Amino acid sequence: MNIEEFIKHIEAEFDDLKPGILKAESNFRETFEWNSINALILIAMVKTEYDVTLSADDLIKSKTVKDIYALIENRKS
C-alpha cells in the first residue's frame, strides 16, 4: 500500500468527499465533515482493508492523512 491508495480508499468510503481533494498533508477533520460517525467509518475501513486497529485516541492525536497512514504502516503485521 502507498499513501495514494490509502487516500483512494478513504475517498471511496465517504460519499461527501470528492476525489482529488484529499492529500497526504490534508487535515482530514477540515477537509470534509468530521463527526463521530465518520470516525467510526474510518476506523472500520482501516480494520477491514488493512487489518489494523485504530482507536479514537489515535484519531484525536492525528492531524493529517499522512499521520493516520504512518500509524497503519507501523502497526501492519
Secondary structure, 3 states (H helix, E strand, C coil): CCHHHHHHHHHHHCCCCCCCCCCCCCEHHHHCCCCHHHHHHHHHHHHHHHCCCCCHHHHHHCCEHHHHHHHHHHHCC
